[in-house]
Amino acid sequence: MKELLDDLDRWRADGKRIAVARVVDIEGSGPRDPGAAMAVSIEGEVVGSVSGGCVEGAVVTEALAVLHGERDPGIVTFGYSDDDAFAVGLTCGGTIRLFIEELDW
């Protein structure tokens, strides 16, 4: 999260709504360790990384859905056994779980 602070401060000063996605669990091989974070502004700006690139696009989509009220905050899972895993690029053979929520200033 520390690497996100400058951008989060700037977005806060601009009054932007932000969703934060955090890796909360991995099973098997995972691209990033628990604690890795990504922030997404309501305008679709992105800082940080939760997967080293392999599922970032799907995470942005989920984060924007939270900000637009199209899904509730909570756990999102991407895994090798999921039908969508290869579609979003998660080929490392593991499963990652992310908690996505709107940042409450």
Backbone hydrogen bonds, N-H to C=O, Kabsch-Sander energy under -0.5 kcal/mol:
donor,donor_aa,acceptor,acceptor_aa,energy
4,L,1,M,-1.9
5,L,1,M,-0.7
5,L,2,K,-1.0
8,L,4,L,-2.8
9,D,5,L,-2.8
10,R,6,D,-2.0
11,W,7,D,-2.9
12,R,8,L,-2.6
13,A,9,D,-2.4
14,D,10,R,-1.5
15,G,12,R,-1.7
16,K,11,W,-2.5
19,A,40,V,-2.7
20,V,101,E,-3.3
21,A,38,M,-3.0
22,R,99,F,-2.1
23,V,36,A,-2.6
24,V,22,R,-0.5
24,V,97,R,-3.0
25,D,97,R,-1.3
27,E,95,T,-2.5
35,G,23,V,-2.7
36,A,33,D,-2.0
38,M,21,A,-2.3
39,A,47,V,-2.7
40,V,19,A,-2.7
41,S,45,E,-2.4
42,I,17,R,-1.9
44,G,41,S,-2.3
47,V,39,A,-2.1
49,S,37,A,-1.4
54,C,51,S,-1.3
59,V,55,V,-2.1
60,V,56,E,-2.5
61,T,57,G,-2.0
62,E,58,A,-2.1
63,A,59,V,-2.8
64,L,60,V,-2.7
65,A,61,T,-1.8
66,V,62,E,-1.8
67,L,63,A,-2.2
68,H,64,L,-2.2
69,G,66,V,-1.3
70,E,65,A,-2.7
71,R,65,A,-1.1
74,G,100,I,-2.0
76,V,98,L,-2.7
78,F,96,I,-2.6
80,Y,94,G,-1.6
82,D,79,G,-1.3
85,A,82,D,-1.2
86,F,82,D,-0.5
88,V,84,D,-2.0
89,G,85,A,-0.7
90,L,85,A,-2.7
91,T,89,G,-1.6
95,T,27,E,-2.4
96,I,78,F,-3.3
97,R,25,D,-2.8
98,L,76,V,-3.0
99,F,22,R,-2.5
100,I,74,G,-2.6
100,I,98,L,-0.6
101,E,20,V,-2.1
103,L,18,I,-3.3
105,W,103,L,-0.8
